[in-house]
Amino acid sequence: MLKPRTLKCLALMLVGFGLLLLLAGIFPDSPAGIVLVGPILSVYVLHKLGVPGLLEHDGFCGWGWCSPTLLGWLVAAALWLAVAWLLAWCIQSLIDHDPKR
C-alpha cells in the first residue's frame, strides 16, 4: 500500500491536479474548471447527507451558496487525497500484476 511506486504515482496525480488548478486560475473559463468542481461540491453533498459543520451558517445563506468552513475544506482535502491515493494504489497493483510478465 505504501510502496514507493504507489507514492510516485500519487505524486504524479497531485502534480497533474496542481497544473489543472494553475490552468483554471489563469483561464477561469477553461474546461479544467470542471475537474476542479468535484472536490468543492463534495462538501455540499456531505452537508446534504447530514454531516454538520461543513458550511458556514449551517447552510442557511439566503439565495447564495454558503462557503465551506475550515472543517469543510479539510474534510474535502482529506477525502479527495484518500481517493487519489486509492486510485494510485489500484493503478500500481494493476501494473505489478501484469500477466504478460
C-alpha distances in whole Angstrom, upper triangle without the diagonal:
4,6,9,10,7,9,12,12,11,14,16,16,17,20,21,21,23,26,26,27,29,31,32,33,36,36,36,37,35,32,29,31,30,26,26,28,25,23,27,28,25,27,30,28,27,30,32,30,31,29,31,32,30,33,36,39,37,37,41,42,45,45,42,38,37,35,31,31,29,27,27,26,23,22,22,20,17,17,17,14,12,13,13,9,9,11,9,6,9,11,9,9,13,14,12,14,17,20,22,21
4,6,8,6,7,10,11,10,12,15,15,16,18,20,21,22,24,25,26,28,30,31,32,34,36,36,37,34,33,29,30,30,26,26,28,26,24,27,29,26,27,31,30,28,31,33,31,32,30,32,32,30,33,36,39,37,38,41,42,45,45,42,38,37,34,31,31,28,27,27,25,22,22,22,19,17,18,17,14,13,15,13,9,11,13,10,8,12,13,11,11,15,15,14,16,19,22,24,23
4,5,5,6,9,10,11,12,14,16,17,19,20,21,23,25,26,27,29,30,32,33,35,36,37,38,35,33,30,31,31,27,28,30,27,26,29,31,28,30,33,32,31,34,36,34,36,33,35,35,33,36,39,42,40,41,44,45,48,48,44,41,40,37,34,34,31,30,30,28,25,25,25,22,20,21,20,17,15,17,15,11,13,14,11,9,12,12,9,10,14,13,11,14,17,20,22,20
4,5,5,6,9,10,10,12,14,15,16,18,20,21,22,24,25,27,28,30,31,33,34,35,36,34,32,29,30,30,27,27,30,27,26,29,31,29,31,34,33,32,35,37,36,37,34,36,36,34,36,39,43,41,41,45,45,48,48,44,41,40,37,34,34,31,30,30,28,25,26,25,22,21,22,20,17,17,18,15,12,14,15,11,11,14,13,10,12,15,14,12,16,18,21,22,20
4,5,5,6,9,10,11,12,14,15,17,18,20,21,23,24,26,27,29,30,32,33,34,35,32,30,27,29,29,25,25,28,26,25,28,30,28,30,33,32,32,35,37,35,37,35,37,36,34,37,39,43,41,41,45,45,48,47,44,40,39,37,34,34,32,31,31,28,26,26,25,22,21,21,20,17,16,17,14,12,13,13,9,9,11,10,7,10,12,10,10,13,15,19,19,17
4,5,5,6,9,10,11,12,14,15,16,18,20,21,22,24,26,27,28,30,31,32,33,30,28,25,27,26,22,23,25,23,22,25,27,25,27,30,29,28,31,33,32,33,31,33,33,30,33,36,39,38,38,41,42,44,44,41,37,36,34,31,31,29,28,27,25,23,23,22,19,18,18,16,13,13,13,11,8,9,9,6,5,9,8,6,9,11,10,10,14,16,19,21,19
4,5,5,6,9,10,10,12,14,15,16,18,20,21,22,24,25,26,28,30,30,32,29,27,24,26,26,22,22,25,23,21,24,26,24,26,29,29,28,31,33,32,33,30,32,31,29,32,34,38,37,36,40,40,43,43,39,36,35,32,29,29,27,26,26,23,21,21,20,17,16,17,15,12,12,13,10,8,11,11,8,8,12,11,10,12,15,14,14,17,19,23,24,22
4,5,5,6,9,10,10,12,14,15,16,18,20,21,22,24,25,27,28,29,31,28,26,23,25,25,21,22,25,23,22,25,27,26,28,31,30,30,33,35,34,35,33,35,34,31,34,36,40,39,38,42,41,44,44,40,37,36,33,30,31,29,28,28,25,23,24,22,19,19,19,17,14,15,15,12,10,13,12,9,10,13,11,10,13,15,13,14,17,19,22,23,21
4,5,5,6,9,10,11,12,14,15,17,18,20,21,23,24,26,27,27,28,25,24,20,23,22,19,19,22,21,20,23,25,23,26,29,28,28,31,32,32,33,31,33,33,30,32,35,38,37,36,40,40,42,42,38,35,34,32,29,30,28,27,26,24,23,22,21,18,18,18,15,13,13,13,9,9,11,9,6,8,10,8,8,11,12,11,13,16,17,21,21,20
4,5,5,6,9,10,10,12,14,15,16,18,20,21,22,24,25,26,27,24,23,19,21,21,17,17,20,18,17,20,22,20,22,26,25,24,28,29,29,30,28,30,29,26,29,31,35,34,33,37,36,39,39,35,32,31,28,26,27,24,24,23,20,19,19,17,14,14,14,12,9,10,10,7,6,9,8,5,8,11,10,10,13,15,14,15,18,20,23,25,24
4,5,5,6,9,10,10,12,14,15,16,18,20,21,22,24,25,26,24,22,19,21,21,18,17,21,19,18,21,23,22,24,27,27,26,29,31,31,32,30,31,30,27,29,32,35,35,34,37,37,40,39,36,32,31,28,26,27,24,24,23,20,19,20,18,15,15,16,14,11,13,13,10,9,13,12,9,12,14,13,13,16,18,17,18,21,22,26,27,26
4,5,5,6,9,10,11,12,14,15,16,18,20,21,22,23,25,22,20,17,19,20,16,17,20,19,18,21,23,23,25,28,27,27,30,32,32,34,31,33,32,29,31,33,37,36,35,38,38,40,39,36,33,32,29,27,28,26,26,25,22,21,22,20,17,18,18,15,13,15,14,10,11,14,12,9,13,14,12,12,16,17,15,17,21,21,25,25,24
4,5,5,6,9,10,11,12,14,15,16,18,20,21,21,22,19,18,14,16,17,13,13,17,15,15,18,20,19,21,24,24,24,27,29,28,30,28,30,29,26,28,30,34,33,32,35,35,37,36,33,29,29,26,24,26,24,24,22,20,19,19,17,14,15,15,12,10,12,11,7,9,11,9,8,12,13,11,12,16,16,16,18,21,21,25,26,25
4,5,5,6,9,10,10,12,14,15,16,18,20,20,22,19,18,14,16,16,13,12,16,15,13,16,19,18,20,23,23,23,25,28,27,29,26,28,27,24,25,28,31,31,30,33,32,35,34,31,27,27,24,22,23,21,21,20,17,16,17,15,12,13,14,10,9,12,11,8,10,13,12,10,14,16,14,15,19,20,19,21,24,25,28,29,29
4,5,5,6,9,10,10,12,14,15,16,18,19,21,18,18,14,16,17,14,14,17,17,16,18,21,21,22,25,26,26,29,31,31,32,30,31,30,26,28,30,34,33,32,35,34,37,36,32,29,29,26,24,25,23,24,23,19,19,20,18,15,16,17,14,12,15,15,12,13,16,15,13,16,18,16,17,21,21,20,22,25,26,30,30,29
4,5,5,6,9,10,10,12,14,15,16,17,18,15,14,11,13,14,11,12,15,15,15,17,20,20,22,24,25,25,28,30,30,32,30,31,30,27,28,30,34,33,32,35,34,36,35,31,28,28,26,24,26,24,25,23,20,20,21,18,16,18,18,14,13,16,15,11,14,16,14,13,17,18,16,17,20,20,20,22,25,25,29,29,29
4,5,5,6,9,10,10,12,14,15,15,17,14,13,9,11,12,9,8,12,12,11,14,16,16,18,21,21,22,24,26,27,28,26,28,27,23,24,26,30,29,28,31,30,32,31,28,25,25,22,20,22,21,22,20,16,17,18,14,12,15,15,11,11,14,13,10,13,15,13,13,17,18,17,18,22,22,22,24,27,27,31,31,31
4,5,5,6,9,10,10,12,14,15,17,15,15,11,12,14,11,10,14,14,13,15,18,18,20,22,23,24,26,28,28,30,28,29,27,24,24,26,30,30,28,31,30,33,31,28,25,25,22,20,22,20,21,20,16,17,18,16,13,16,16,13,13,16,16,13,15,18,17,16,20,21,20,21,24,25,24,27,29,30,33,34,34
4,5,5,6,9,10,11,12,13,15,13,13,9,11,14,12,11,15,16,15,17,20,21,22,24,25,26,28,30,31,33,31,32,30,27,27,29,33,33,31,34,32,34,33,29,27,27,24,23,25,24,25,23,20,21,22,19,17,19,20,16,16,19,18,15,18,20,18,18,21,22,21,22,25,26,25,27,30,30,34,34,34
4,5,5,6,8,10,10,11,12,10,9,6,8,10,8,8,11,13,13,14,17,18,20,22,23,24,26,27,28,30,29,30,29,25,25,27,31,30,28,31,30,32,30,26,24,24,22,21,24,23,24,22,18,20,21,17,16,19,19,15,16,19,17,15,18,20,18,18,22,22,21,23,26,26,25,28,30,30,34,34,34
4,5,5,6,9,10,10,12,11,11,7,8,11,9,7,11,12,12,12,15,17,18,20,21,23,24,26,27,29,27,28,26,22,22,24,28,28,26,29,27,29,28,24,21,22,19,18,20,20,21,19,16,17,19,15,14,17,17,14,15,18,17,15,18,21,19,19,23,24,23,25,28,28,28,30,33,33,37,37,37
4,5,5,6,9,10,13,11,12,9,10,13,12,11,14,16,16,16,19,21,21,23,25,26,28,29,31,32,30,31,29,25,25,26,30,31,29,31,29,31,30,26,24,24,21,21,23,22,24,22,18,20,22,19,17,20,21,18,18,22,21,18,21,24,22,22,25,27,25,27,30,30,30,32,35,35,38,39,39
4,5,5,6,8,10,8,9,7,8,12,11,11,14,16,16,17,19,21,23,24,26,27,29,30,32,33,32,32,31,27,27,28,32,32,30,32,30,32,30,26,24,25,23,23,25,24,26,24,21,23,24,21,19,23,23,19,20,23,22,20,23,25,23,23,26,27,25,27,30,30,30,33,35,35,38,38,38
4,5,5,5,7,6,8,6,5,9,10,8,11,14,14,14,16,19,20,21,23,24,26,27,29,30,29,30,28,24,24,25,28,29,26,29,26,28,26,22,21,22,19,20,22,22,24,21,19,21,22,19,18,21,21,18,19,23,21,20,23,25,23,23,27,28,26,28,31,31,31,34,36,36,39,40,40
4,6,6,9,9,12,9,9,12,13,11,13,16,16,15,18,20,21,22,24,26,26,28,30,31,29,30,28,24,23,24,28,28,26,28,26,28,26,22,21,21,19,19,21,21,23,21,18,21,22,19,18,22,22,20,20,24,23,21,24,27,25,25,29,30,29,31,34,34,34,36,39,39,42,43,43
4,6,9,9,12,11,11,14,15,14,16,19,19,19,21,24,24,25,27,29,30,31,33,35,33,34,31,28,27,28,31,32,30,32,29,30,28,25,24,25,22,23,25,25,27,25,22,24,26,23,22,25,26,23,24,27,26,24,27,29,28,28,31,32,30,32,36,35,35,38,40,40,43,43,44
4,6,6,9,9,9,12,14,13,15,18,19,18,20,23,24,25,27,29,29,31,33,34,33,34,32,28,27,28,31,32,29,31,28,30,27,24,23,24,22,23,26,26,28,26,23,26,27,23,23,26,26,23,24,28,26,24,28,30,28,28,32,32,30,33,36,35,35,38,40,40,43,43,44
4,6,9,9,7,10,12,11,12,16,17,16,17,20,21,21,24,26,26,27,30,31,30,31,29,25,24,25,28,28,26,27,25,26,23,20,19,21,19,20,23,24,26,23,21,24,25,21,21,25,24,22,23,27,25,24,27,29,27,28,32,32,31,33,36,35,36,39,41,40,44,44,45
4,7,8,7,9,12,12,12,16,18,17,18,21,22,22,24,26,27,27,30,32,31,32,31,27,25,27,29,30,27,28,26,26,24,21,20,22,21,22,25,26,28,25,23,26,26,23,23,27,26,23,25,28,26,25,28,30,28,29,32,32,31,34,36,35,36,39,41,40,43,43,45
4,5,6,8,10,11,12,15,17,17,18,21,23,23,24,27,28,28,30,32,32,33,31,28,27,28,31,31,28,30,28,29,26,23,22,24,22,23,26,27,28,25,23,26,26,22,22,26,25,21,23,26,24,22,26,27,25,26,29,29,28,30,33,32,32,36,37,37,40,40,41
4,5,6,8,9,11,13,15,16,16,19,21,21,22,25,26,26,28,31,30,31,31,27,26,28,31,31,28,30,28,29,26,24,22,24,23,23,26,27,28,25,23,25,25,21,21,24,23,20,22,24,21,20,24,25,22,23,27,26,25,28,30,29,30,33,34,34,37,37,38
4,5,5,7,9,11,13,14,15,17,19,20,21,23,25,26,27,29,28,30,29,25,25,27,30,29,27,29,28,29,27,24,22,23,21,21,24,24,25,22,20,22,22,18,18,21,20,17,18,21,19,17,21,22,20,21,24,24,23,25,28,27,27,31,32,32,35,36,37
4,5,5,6,9,11,11,12,15,17,17,18,21,22,23,25,27,26,27,26,22,21,23,26,26,23,26,24,25,23,20,18,19,18,18,21,22,23,20,17,20,20,16,17,20,19,16,18,21,19,18,22,23,21,22,26,26,25,27,30,29,30,33,35,35,38,38,39
4,5,5,7,10,11,11,13,16,16,16,19,21,21,23,25,24,26,25,22,21,24,26,26,23,25,24,25,23,20,18,20,18,19,22,23,23,20,18,21,20,16,17,20,18,15,18,20,17,17,21,21,19,21,24,24,23,26,28,28,29,32,33,33,36,37,38
4,6,6,8,10,11,12,15,16,16,18,20,21,22,25,24,25,25,21,21,24,27,26,24,27,26,27,25,22,19,21,19,18,21,22,22,19,17,19,18,14,14,17,15,12,14,17,14,13,17,18,16,17,21,20,20,23,25,24,25,28,30,30,33,34,35
4,6,6,7,9,11,13,14,15,17,19,20,21,23,22,23,22,18,18,21,24,23,21,24,23,25,23,20,17,18,16,15,18,18,19,16,13,16,16,12,12,15,14,11,13,16,14,13,17,18,17,18,22,22,21,24,26,26,27,30,32,32,35,36,37
4,6,5,6,9,11,11,12,14,16,17,18,20,19,21,20,16,16,19,22,21,18,21,20,22,20,17,14,15,14,13,17,18,18,14,13,16,15,11,13,16,14,12,15,17,15,15,19,20,19,21,23,23,23,26,28,28,29,32,33,34,37,38,39
4,5,5,6,9,10,10,12,14,15,16,18,17,19,19,16,16,19,22,21,18,22,21,23,22,19,16,16,15,14,17,18,17,14,13,15,13,10,11,13,11,9,13,14,12,13,16,17,16,18,21,20,21,24,25,25,27,29,31,31,34,36,37
4,6,5,7,10,10,11,13,15,16,17,16,17,17,13,14,17,20,19,17,21,21,23,22,19,15,15,13,11,14,14,14,11,9,11,10,6,8,10,8,7,10,12,10,11,15,15,15,17,20,20,21,23,25,26,27,29,31,32,35,37,37
4,5,6,8,9,11,12,13,15,17,15,16,15,11,11,14,17,16,14,18,17,19,19,15,12,12,10,9,12,13,13,9,8,11,10,7,9,12,11,10,13,15,14,15,18,19,19,21,23,24,25,27,29,29,31,33,34,35,39,40,41
4,5,5,6,9,10,11,12,15,14,15,15,11,11,14,17,16,13,16,16,18,17,14,11,12,11,10,13,15,14,11,11,13,12,9,12,14,12,11,15,16,15,16,19,20,20,22,24,24,25,28,29,30,31,34,35,36,39,41,41
4,5,5,6,8,10,10,12,11,13,14,10,11,15,18,16,14,17,18,20,20,17,14,13,12,10,13,14,13,9,10,12,9,7,10,11,9,9,13,13,12,14,17,17,17,20,22,22,23,26,27,28,30,32,33,34,37,39,40
4,5,5,6,9,10,11,9,10,10,7,8,11,14,12,11,15,15,18,18,15,12,11,10,7,10,11,10,6,8,10,8,6,10,11,10,11,14,15,15,17,19,20,20,23,24,25,26,29,30,31,33,34,35,37,40,42,43
4,5,5,6,9,10,10,11,11,8,8,11,13,11,9,12,13,15,15,13,9,9,9,8,11,14,13,9,11,13,11,10,14,15,13,14,17,18,17,20,22,22,23,25,27,27,29,31,32,33,35,37,38,39,42,44,45
4,5,5,6,9,9,12,13,10,11,14,16,13,12,15,16,18,18,16,13,13,13,12,14,16,15,11,13,15,12,11,14,15,12,13,17,17,16,19,21,21,21,24,25,25,27,30,30,31,33,35,35,37,40,42,43
4,5,5,6,6,9,10,8,10,14,15,12,12,15,17,19,20,18,14,14,14,11,13,15,12,9,12,13,10,9,13,13,11,13,16,16,15,18,20,20,21,24,25,25,27,29,30,31,33,35,35,37,40,42,43
4,5,5,5,6,8,6,7,11,12,9,8,12,14,16,17,15,12,11,12,10,11,14,12,9,12,14,11,11,15,16,14,16,19,19,19,22,24,23,24,27,28,29,31,33,33,34,37,38,39,41,43,46,47
4,5,7,9,11,10,10,14,14,11,9,12,14,16,16,16,13,13,14,13,15,18,16,13,16,17,14,14,18,18,16,18,21,21,20,23,25,25,25,29,30,29,31,34,34,35,38,39,40,41,44,46,47
4,6,9,12,11,13,16,16,13,12,15,18,20,20,19,16,16,17,15,17,19,16,14,17,17,14,14,18,17,15,17,20,19,19,22,24,23,24,27,28,27,30,32,32,33,36,37,37,39,42,44,45
4,6,10,10,11,14,14,11,11,14,17,19,20,19,17,15,16,14,15,17,14,13,16,17,14,15,18,18,16,19,22,21,21,24,25,25,26,29,30,30,32,35,34,36,38,40,40,42,44,47,48
4,7,7,10,13,14,10,11,15,17,20,21,20,17,15,15,12,12,14,11,10,13,13,10,12,15,15,13,16,19,18,19,22,23,23,25,27,28,28,31,33,33,34,37,38,38,41,43,46,46
4,6,8,10,11,7,9,12,15,18,20,19,16,13,14,11,11,13,10,9,13,14,11,14,17,16,16,19,21,21,22,24,26,26,28,30,30,31,34,35,36,37,40,41,42,44,47,49,49
4,6,7,9,6,9,12,14,17,19,18,15,12,11,9,7,9,7,7,11,11,10,13,15,15,16,18,20,20,22,24,25,26,28,30,31,32,34,36,36,38,40,41,42,45,47,50,50
4,7,9,8,8,12,13,17,18,16,12,10,9,6,6,8,6,4,8,9,8,9,12,13,13,15,17,18,19,21,23,24,25,27,28,29,31,33,34,35,37,39,40,42,45,47,47
4,6,5,5,9,10,13,14,12,9,6,6,4,5,9,8,6,9,12,11,12,15,16,16,18,20,21,22,24,26,26,28,30,31,32,34,36,37,38,40,41,43,44,47,50,50
4,5,6,8,8,12,14,12,9,6,6,6,6,9,10,9,11,14,14,15,17,19,19,21,23,24,25,27,29,30,31,33,34,35,37,39,40,41,43,45,46,48,51,53,53
4,5,6,7,10,13,12,11,7,9,10,9,13,13,12,15,17,17,18,21,22,22,24,26,27,28,30,32,33,34,36,37,38,40,42,43,44,46,48,49,51,54,56,56
4,6,8,11,14,13,11,8,10,10,10,13,12,11,15,16,16,17,20,21,20,22,25,25,26,28,30,31,32,34,35,36,38,40,41,42,44,46,47,49,52,54,54
4,6,9,11,10,8,6,8,9,10,14,14,12,15,17,16,16,19,21,20,22,24,25,25,28,30,30,31,34,35,35,37,39,40,41,43,45,46,48,51,53,53
4,6,9,9,8,7,10,12,13,17,17,15,18,21,20,20,23,25,24,25,28,29,29,31,34,34,35,37,39,39,41,43,44,45,47,49,50,51,54,56,57
4,6,6,6,6,9,12,13,17,18,16,18,21,21,20,23,25,25,26,28,30,30,31,34,35,35,38,39,40,41,44,45,46,47,49,50,52,55,57,57
4,6,8,9,12,15,17,20,21,19,21,24,24,23,26,28,28,28,31,33,32,34,37,37,38,40,42,42,43,46,47,48,50,52,53,54,57,59,60
4,7,9,13,16,18,22,23,20,22,25,25,23,26,29,28,28,31,33,32,33,36,37,37,39,41,41,42,45,46,47,48,51,52,53,56,57,58
4,6,9,13,15,19,20,17,18,22,22,20,23,26,25,25,28,30,29,30,33,34,34,36,38,39,39,42,44,44,46,48,49,50,53,55,56
4,6,9,12,16,17,14,15,18,18,16,19,22,21,21,24,26,25,27,30,30,30,33,35,35,36,39,40,41,42,44,46,47,50,51,52
4,6,9,13,14,11,13,16,16,15,18,20,20,20,23,25,25,26,29,30,30,32,34,35,36,38,40,41,42,44,46,47,50,52,52
4,6,10,11,9,9,13,14,13,15,18,18,18,20,22,23,24,26,28,28,30,32,33,34,36,38,39,40,42,44,45,48,50,50
4,7,8,5,6,10,10,9,12,14,14,15,17,19,20,21,23,25,25,27,29,30,31,33,35,36,38,39,41,42,46,47,48
4,5,5,6,9,10,11,12,14,15,17,18,20,21,22,24,26,27,28,30,32,33,34,36,38,39,40,42,44,47,49,49
4,5,5,6,9,10,11,12,14,16,16,18,20,21,22,24,26,27,28,30,31,33,34,36,37,38,40,42,46,48,47
4,5,5,6,9,10,10,12,14,15,16,18,20,21,22,24,25,27,28,30,31,33,34,36,37,39,41,44,46,46
4,5,5,6,9,10,10,12,14,15,16,18,20,21,22,24,26,27,28,30,31,33,35,36,37,39,43,45,45
4,6,5,6,9,10,11,12,14,15,16,18,20,21,22,24,26,27,28,30,32,33,34,36,38,41,43,43
4,5,5,6,8,10,10,12,14,15,16,18,20,21,22,24,26,27,28,30,31,32,34,36,40,42,41
4,5,5,6,9,10,10,12,14,15,16,18,20,21,22,24,26,27,29,30,31,33,35,38,40,40
4,6,5,6,8,10,11,12,14,15,16,18,20,21,22,24,26,27,29,30,32,33,37,39,39
4,6,5,6,8,10,10,12,14,15,16,18,20,21,22,24,26,27,28,30,32,35,37,37
4,6,5,6,9,10,10,12,14,15,16,18,20,21,22,24,26,27,28,30,34,36,35
4,6,5,6,9,10,11,12,14,15,17,18,20,21,23,24,26,27,29,32,34,34
4,5,5,6,8,10,10,12,14,15,16,18,20,21,22,24,26,27,31,32,33
4,5,5,6,9,10,10,12,14,15,16,18,20,21,22,24,26,29,31,31
4,5,5,6,9,10,10,12,14,15,16,18,20,21,22,25,28,30,30
4,5,5,6,9,10,11,12,14,15,17,18,20,21,23,26,28,28
4,5,5,6,9,10,10,12,14,15,17,18,20,22,25,27,27
4,5,5,6,9,10,11,12,14,15,16,18,20,24,26,25
4,5,5,6,9,10,10,12,14,15,16,19,22,24,24
4,5,5,6,9,10,11,12,14,15,17,20,22,22
4,5,5,6,9,10,11,12,14,16,19,21,21
4,5,5,6,9,10,10,12,14,18,20,19
4,5,5,6,9,10,11,13,16,18,18
4,6,5,6,9,10,11,15,16,16
4,5,5,6,9,10,14,15,15
4,5,5,6,9,12,14,14
4,6,5,6,10,12,12
4,6,6,9,10,10
4,6,9,11,9
4,6,9,8
4,6,6
4,6
4
